[in-house]
């Protein structure tokens, strides 16, 4: 099936697979084989339907072969964009001081933002990474949660930490946090600050109000890079509130120095079912509570 789909030659001997043919076709075939190998780590069966799905996804990807990995602290953990949309996202972050990115779950919005920030920190292009999130999920507020501020904030910033743990050691993260090189903060605590020489990531920005978004965007100081990510289909705000990232995109798109990226379901790189879930909910939005 892979040979037929991409017009490549494939031979297998012992534990090695050799793929030859046109460069783009080989890259896509290898992507399918890697995807199926990852699938086998979680499921004992690879059937024709699963292979066809993987071939279809690889066919949608048009990643530039010249794309270079993002160098992070762990030598074995370089990050490479897995779709044309992800590649455009990374390029937009690199070319703009402010990037707004919207897209469904699993498209790498947060992960790639953290990766670029870690790369900049490693290259001494910035001095700090500031991780920010609105604390409104599931109707909870920080005051109702147990513990000190760090304990209150940790559940909201967990996805950002998960990404960071893929890119540096636990001891590095702990040391950076202790030295304020990495700072985690709820969005509400950003008021009045000016952040210079920093990479500032606002995650889950669909849960920020328009006024909170304005407050956040005006925190940017000199020699800083700001990345705002969100999924406009998953807002926890009251129905009467306008999502901050949606409002910001409508106001700021087209302004020089500001990049806007829209990732789609074809950029989803999590389990293949995530893409099907996103599509199913998209097709039945009126029935979603």
C-alpha positions as CSV (number, residue, x, y, z in Angstrom):
1,X,0.0,0.0,0.0
2,X,2.8,2.4,0.8
3,X,4.7,1.5,-2.4
4,X,1.6,2.1,-4.5
5,X,0.7,5.4,-2.7
6,X,4.1,7.1,-3.1
7,X,5.7,5.2,-6.0
8,X,8.7,4.2,-3.8
9,X,10.8,1.1,-3.5
10,X,10.8,-0.5,0.0
11,X,12.9,-3.4,1.2
12,X,13.1,-4.9,4.6
13,X,15.9,-7.0,6.0
14,X,16.3,-8.0,9.6
15,X,15.4,-4.9,11.6
16,X,16.1,-2.3,8.9
17,X,13.8,-0.9,6.3
18,X,15.2,0.8,3.2
19,X,13.1,3.3,1.2
20,X,14.2,4.8,-2.1
21,X,12.6,7.0,-4.7
22,X,11.9,10.7,-5.2
23,X,12.9,12.8,-2.1
24,X,9.4,14.0,-1.3
25,X,7.9,10.5,-1.8
26,X,10.5,8.9,0.4
27,X,9.9,11.5,3.1
28,X,6.2,10.7,3.1
29,X,6.7,7.0,3.1
30,X,9.1,7.2,6.1
31,X,6.5,9.4,7.9
32,X,4.0,6.6,7.4
33,X,6.4,3.9,8.7
34,X,7.3,6.0,11.7
35,X,3.6,6.7,12.4
36,X,2.8,3.0,12.2
37,X,5.7,2.1,14.4
38,X,4.4,4.6,17.0
39,X,0.9,3.1,16.7
40,X,2.4,-0.4,17.5
41,X,3.6,0.9,20.8
42,X,0.0,1.3,21.9
43,X,-1.8,-1.3,19.8
44,X,-0.9,-4.8,18.7
45,X,-2.7,-4.5,15.4
46,X,-2.0,-2.6,12.2
47,X,-4.8,-3.2,9.7
48,X,-5.4,-1.9,6.2
49,X,-7.7,0.9,7.5
50,X,-5.0,2.1,9.8
51,X,-2.4,2.1,7.0
52,X,-4.7,3.9,4.7
53,X,-5.3,6.6,7.4
54,X,-1.6,7.1,7.9
55,X,-1.0,7.3,4.1
56,X,-3.8,9.9,3.9
57,X,-2.2,12.0,6.6
58,X,1.3,11.8,5.2
59,X,-0.1,12.9,1.8
60,X,-1.5,16.1,3.3
61,X,1.9,17.1,4.8
62,X,4.1,19.3,2.7
63,X,7.0,20.0,5.0
64,X,10.0,21.7,3.5
65,X,12.9,19.3,3.5
66,X,15.2,22.2,4.4
67,X,13.4,22.7,7.7
68,X,16.0,22.5,10.5
69,X,15.2,21.0,13.9
70,X,14.7,23.3,16.9
71,X,17.7,22.8,19.2
72,X,16.7,22.4,22.8
73,X,18.6,21.4,26.0
74,X,18.2,17.7,25.7
75,X,20.4,16.5,22.8
76,X,18.0,13.6,22.0
77,X,14.9,15.9,21.9
78,X,15.3,18.2,18.9
79,X,11.9,19.3,17.7
80,X,10.9,19.1,14.1
81,X,7.7,20.5,12.5
82,X,5.5,17.6,11.3
83,X,3.2,19.5,9.0
84,X,3.3,22.5,6.6
85,X,1.1,24.4,9.1
86,X,3.5,23.7,12.0
87,X,6.4,24.8,9.9
88,X,4.7,28.1,9.0
89,X,3.9,28.6,12.7
90,X,7.6,28.2,13.7
91,X,8.6,30.6,10.9
92,X,6.0,33.1,12.0
93,X,7.3,33.1,15.6
94,X,10.8,33.6,14.4
95,X,9.9,36.5,12.1
96,X,7.5,38.4,14.4
97,X,7.7,39.8,17.9
98,X,4.0,38.9,18.5
99,X,2.4,35.8,17.2
100,X,-1.3,34.8,17.6
101,X,-2.0,31.1,16.9
102,X,-5.4,29.5,16.8
103,X,-6.1,25.8,16.2
104,X,-7.8,22.7,17.5
105,X,-6.4,20.4,20.1
106,X,-3.3,18.4,19.2
107,X,-1.8,20.7,16.6
108,X,1.3,21.6,18.6
109,X,0.4,25.2,19.4
110,X,1.7,25.1,23.0
111,X,4.5,22.5,22.4
112,X,6.1,24.4,19.5
113,X,5.8,27.8,21.3
114,X,7.7,26.3,24.3
115,X,10.3,24.7,21.9
116,X,11.1,28.0,20.2
117,X,11.3,29.7,23.6
118,X,13.6,27.1,25.0
119,X,15.8,27.4,21.9
120,X,16.0,31.1,22.3
121,X,16.9,30.7,26.0
122,X,19.7,28.2,25.1
123,X,21.0,30.6,22.5
124,X,21.0,33.5,25.0
125,X,18.6,35.5,22.8
126,X,16.4,35.9,25.8
127,X,17.0,35.9,29.6
128,X,13.6,34.5,30.8
129,X,10.6,32.5,29.8
130,X,7.3,33.6,31.2
131,X,4.4,31.0,31.1
132,X,1.0,32.5,31.5
133,X,-2.5,30.9,31.5
134,X,-6.0,32.2,32.4
135,X,-7.2,30.4,35.6
136,X,-10.9,29.9,34.7
137,X,-11.1,26.3,33.7
138,X,-14.1,24.3,34.8
139,X,-15.5,27.3,36.7
140,X,-12.8,27.1,39.4
141,X,-10.9,30.1,40.7
142,X,-7.5,30.2,42.3
143,X,-8.8,31.3,45.7
144,X,-10.7,28.0,46.1
145,X,-7.7,25.8,45.5
146,X,-5.5,24.5,48.3
147,X,-1.9,25.5,48.9
148,X,0.3,28.5,48.2
149,X,0.4,30.4,44.9
150,X,2.8,27.9,43.3
151,X,0.5,25.0,44.3
152,X,-2.6,26.9,43.0
153,X,-1.0,27.7,39.7
154,X,0.6,24.3,38.9
155,X,-2.6,22.6,37.7
156,X,-3.2,25.3,35.1
157,X,0.4,25.4,33.8
158,X,0.8,21.6,33.7
159,X,0.6,21.3,29.9
160,X,3.4,23.9,29.6
161,X,5.5,22.0,32.1
162,X,4.8,18.7,30.2
163,X,6.2,20.2,27.0
164,X,9.2,21.7,28.9
165,X,10.1,18.3,30.5
166,X,10.6,16.9,26.9
167,X,13.2,19.6,26.3
168,X,15.3,19.9,29.4
169,X,16.1,17.9,32.5
170,X,14.1,18.1,35.7
171,X,17.1,19.6,37.5
172,X,17.4,22.3,34.9
173,X,13.7,23.3,35.1
174,X,13.9,23.3,38.9
175,X,17.0,25.5,38.9
176,X,15.6,27.9,36.3
177,X,12.4,28.3,38.3
178,X,14.3,29.0,41.5
179,X,16.4,31.6,39.7
180,X,13.3,33.2,38.0
181,X,14.6,32.2,34.6
182,X,11.4,30.4,34.1
183,X,8.3,32.0,35.7
184,X,4.8,30.7,35.8
185,X,2.0,33.1,36.5
186,X,-1.8,33.4,36.2
187,X,-2.9,35.9,33.6
188,X,-4.6,38.1,36.3
189,X,-1.2,38.7,37.9
190,X,0.4,40.2,34.8
191,X,-1.1,43.7,35.3
192,X,1.5,46.5,35.7
193,X,4.5,44.5,34.5
194,X,6.9,45.2,31.6
195,X,8.8,42.2,30.4
196,X,12.1,42.8,28.6
197,X,14.4,40.2,27.1
198,X,11.8,37.5,27.6
199,X,9.7,35.0,25.7
200,X,6.2,35.3,27.0
201,X,3.7,32.5,26.2
202,X,-0.1,32.9,26.9
203,X,-1.7,29.5,26.6
204,X,-5.4,28.7,26.4
205,X,-6.0,32.3,25.4
206,X,-9.6,31.5,24.3
207,X,-10.3,31.7,28.0
208,X,-9.0,35.3,28.3
209,X,-11.5,38.2,27.9
210,X,-10.9,41.0,25.5
211,X,-9.8,43.4,28.3
212,X,-7.5,40.8,29.7
213,X,-5.9,40.2,26.3
214,X,-5.3,44.0,25.9
215,X,-3.7,44.0,29.4
216,X,-1.5,41.1,28.5
217,X,-0.4,42.3,25.0
218,X,0.8,45.6,26.5
219,X,3.2,43.8,28.9
220,X,5.7,43.3,26.1
221,X,9.0,45.1,26.7
222,X,12.2,45.5,24.6
223,X,13.9,42.6,22.9
224,X,11.0,40.2,23.8
225,X,8.9,37.8,21.9
226,X,5.2,37.1,22.8
227,X,3.3,34.0,21.7
228,X,-0.5,33.7,22.2
229,X,-2.2,30.3,21.6
230,X,-5.8,29.2,21.9
231,X,-8.5,27.0,20.5
232,X,-11.5,29.2,19.7
233,X,-13.8,26.1,19.7
234,X,-13.1,25.3,23.4
235,X,-13.8,28.4,25.4
236,X,-14.8,28.3,29.1
237,X,-15.9,31.9,29.2
238,X,-19.5,32.8,29.8
239,X,-21.5,32.9,26.6
240,X,-21.8,36.7,26.9
241,X,-18.0,37.1,26.9
242,X,-16.0,37.5,23.7
243,X,-12.9,35.3,23.6
244,X,-9.8,37.4,23.9
245,X,-7.8,35.6,21.2
246,X,-10.7,35.8,18.7
247,X,-11.1,39.5,19.4
248,X,-7.3,40.1,19.1
249,X,-7.0,38.4,15.8
250,X,-9.9,40.4,14.3
251,X,-8.2,43.7,15.5
252,X,-4.5,42.9,14.9
253,X,-4.3,40.7,11.8
254,X,-2.5,42.5,9.0
255,X,-0.6,44.9,11.3
256,X,3.2,44.8,10.5
257,X,5.2,42.9,13.1
258,X,2.3,40.8,14.2
259,X,1.9,37.3,12.9
260,X,-1.4,35.3,12.8
261,X,-1.4,31.6,12.3
262,X,-4.4,29.3,11.9
263,X,-3.6,25.6,12.4
264,X,-6.2,23.1,11.2
265,X,-7.1,19.4,11.8
266,X,-4.6,18.4,9.2
267,X,-1.9,19.7,11.6
268,X,-3.0,17.4,14.4
269,X,-0.1,15.2,15.5
270,X,-1.6,13.4,18.5
271,X,-3.4,10.0,18.4
272,X,-5.2,9.6,15.1
273,X,-8.5,9.6,17.0
274,X,-8.0,13.2,18.1
275,X,-8.5,14.3,14.5
276,X,-11.7,12.3,14.2
277,X,-13.0,13.7,17.4
278,X,-12.3,17.3,16.3
279,X,-14.0,16.7,13.0
280,X,-17.1,15.0,14.6
281,X,-17.6,18.0,17.0
282,X,-17.0,20.5,14.2
283,X,-19.8,18.9,12.2
284,X,-22.2,18.8,15.1
285,X,-21.5,22.1,16.9
286,X,-25.2,22.8,17.5
287,X,-25.5,19.7,19.7
288,X,-22.4,20.5,21.9
289,X,-23.5,21.6,25.4
